[in-house]
Amino acid sequence: MTITLADPAGSPITGTRPPIASLRNQRAPRPVVIPPDFLSAVTSQSKVTSCPHNLYKYPARFAPEFAREAIRSFSQPGDLVMDCFNGGGTTAVETIALGRRAVGYDISSLACFLTEVKTTPLSIHDERRLLHWSQSLDALNEAAAIVSWEASDTEDGYYRRNLPPCALLFFSNVIAQLNGLETLRQKRFARMVLLSVGQWALDCKNHLPSIPEMRAQFQRQLTEAVTSFRQYTRNVAKSLDIPPHELLRRRTIVHASSETCGSGAPVKHGSVSLVVTSPPYPGVHMLYHRWQLFGRREMPAPFLLANCRDGDGISHYILGNRHEEGLTTYFNRLTNIFSAVRPCLKPDALVIQMVAFNNPKWQLPAFLQSMENAGYRQALPDATKTSEDGNLWRIVPGRRWYAATNKKSSGGNEVVLFHQPA
Ligand SMILES: C[S@@+](CC[C@H](N)C(=O)[O-])C[C@H]1O[C@@H](n2cnc3c(N)ncnc32)[C@H](O)[C@@H]1O
């Protein structure tokens, strides 16, 4: 795809990637002419239905087409694309599918688990084994279920907190039978489907399905997920002309704060061509690490289903306390993160971020200041759909916290920001 950059000093520059290096010495914000496909991806309101993105609904994930068009427009096959707030792995999945290499950081072990499973191809043998196993699952062995749960929970039952007894029995019954699978890869795939069923049964729900309903859903989803995931990875491998297992070598997922990413391995200095990311939104209440039953009761169960450990309270996952005056910790950590990312970038790298604010009036300038403090300058999109402030905003479809904000303000919207190393 061809993109065009309007050169402030002269005629427009066209190419398959922005030749940013030629503009490096100019201080004025560099306008980026946005390709039409990227523009429609930014404004897309479509639901996420494609495999493997539909395998788990990660909170505040961005639309796959947004990541896809950003990567297609602003990087080349073989390039290294980073997501320093990896979440459910939308960027990593799309990066690999487009023949680039992916590196993702996330402070949440759950986010890393989901991304790893979505980017680990299954063999034909895995497919057969998983399908056979799901059909032979025992209806319920209560004693085995309780032993399994107690063996993996903490002594004070931390991971069971607020979990309804029927869900506890169903999950632990499936987990107890995971030893009927042969490899870690198969077990982790089954755990991801269990997570998805748990989310379907409990998260933001007011009515609980019965154990037989959950079991039927699990079997249905597992069959569908295994089949469509196998098909997906086969197609991707074919389009890249490599064997499916090679896809694994094209991604690195790091369970750590991205504040650590500039310190050498696994990302070499000067190796990243593009960052496509979405940080926790400043001042916005977003539960990445919990399900909520009846709209209120928070459950840490996702971590146990994924066989991961929980980090901390909500502030651990959203760069600090969202009630802190001026969100000083948030913005300082944002600066620290992008300062750490900077040495990993090529001089002509582009950073594309999707962000929302609960009060954009002061938080957007503070966000931009943090990026400047980290050594970046903003590049403004040259597109017909920009708003008065020169940025590309989009309406968030059906986001939970959106309903609580004033719909006329941009507080319920997301903005796409472009930066490059200063
Ligand atoms: C908005 S979500 C990203 C969603 C992602 N774009 C997707 O499509 O799934 C933000 C992520 O940042 C992660 N995060 C928060 N603090 C972090 C830190 N210091 N380092 C790395 N990741 C962090 C959270 O755990 C969360 O998964």
The ligand as an SDF file (V2000), in Angstrom:
LIG
                    3D

 27 29  0  0  0  0  0  0  0  0999 V2000
   -5.7680   -1.0580   26.7020 C   0  0  0  0  0  0  0  0  0  0  0  0
   -5.0210   -2.5840   27.1660 S   0  0  0  0  0  0  0  0  0  0  0  0
   -4.2910   -3.1040   25.6580 C   0  0  0  0  0  0  0  0  0  0  0  0
   -5.2980   -3.8280   24.7930 C   0  0  0  0  0  0  0  0  0  0  0  0
   -4.6930   -4.3210   23.4890 C   0  0  0  0  0  0  0  0  0  0  0  0
   -4.4380   -3.2310   22.5650 N   0  0  0  0  0  0  0  0  0  0  0  0
   -5.6140   -5.3420   22.8080 C   0  0  0  0  0  0  0  0  0  0  0  0
   -6.0300   -5.1430   21.6710 O   0  0  0  0  0  0  0  0  0  0  0  0
   -5.9380   -6.3580   23.4500 O   0  0  0  0  0  0  0  0  0  0  0  0
   -3.6440   -2.0230   28.1260 C   0  0  0  0  0  0  0  0  0  0  0  0
   -2.7300   -3.1180   28.6500 C   0  0  0  0  0  0  0  0  0  0  0  0
   -1.6010   -2.4950   29.2840 O   0  0  0  0  0  0  0  0  0  0  0  0
   -1.1300   -3.3780   30.2750 C   0  0  0  0  0  0  0  0  0  0  0  0
   -0.1900   -2.6600   31.1600 N   0  0  0  0  0  0  0  0  0  0  0  0
   -0.4600   -1.8370   32.1860 C   0  0  0  0  0  0  0  0  0  0  0  0
    0.6760   -1.3720   32.7370 N   0  0  0  0  0  0  0  0  0  0  0  0
    1.6940   -1.8970   32.0180 C   0  0  0  0  0  0  0  0  0  0  0  0
    3.1030   -1.7810   32.0770 C   0  0  0  0  0  0  0  0  0  0  0  0
    3.6980   -1.0230   33.0030 N   0  0  0  0  0  0  0  0  0  0  0  0
    3.8520   -2.4680   31.1870 N   0  0  0  0  0  0  0  0  0  0  0  0
    3.2580   -3.2470   30.2350 C   0  0  0  0  0  0  0  0  0  0  0  0
    1.9220   -3.3900   30.1380 N   0  0  0  0  0  0  0  0  0  0  0  0
    1.1480   -2.7330   31.0080 C   0  0  0  0  0  0  0  0  0  0  0  0
   -2.4060   -3.8660   30.9400 C   0  0  0  0  0  0  0  0  0  0  0  0
   -2.1820   -5.0650   31.6520 O   0  0  0  0  0  0  0  0  0  0  0  0
   -3.3370   -4.0370   29.7120 C   0  0  0  0  0  0  0  0  0  0  0  0
   -3.2820   -5.3630   29.2570 O   0  0  0  0  0  0  0  0  0  0  0  0
  1  2  1  0
  2  3  1  0
  2 10  1  0
  3  4  1  0
  4  5  1  0
  5  6  1  0
  5  7  1  0
  7  8  2  0
  7  9  1  0
 10 11  1  0
 11 12  1  0
 11 26  1  0
 12 13  1  0
 13 14  1  0
 13 24  1  0
 14 15  1  0
 14 23  1  0
 15 16  2  0
 16 17  1  0
 17 18  1  0
 17 23  2  0
 18 19  1  0
 18 20  2  0
 20 21  1  0
 21 22  2  0
 22 23  1  0
 24 25  1  0
 24 26  1  0
 26 27  1  0
M  CHG  2   2   1   9  -1
M  END
$$$$
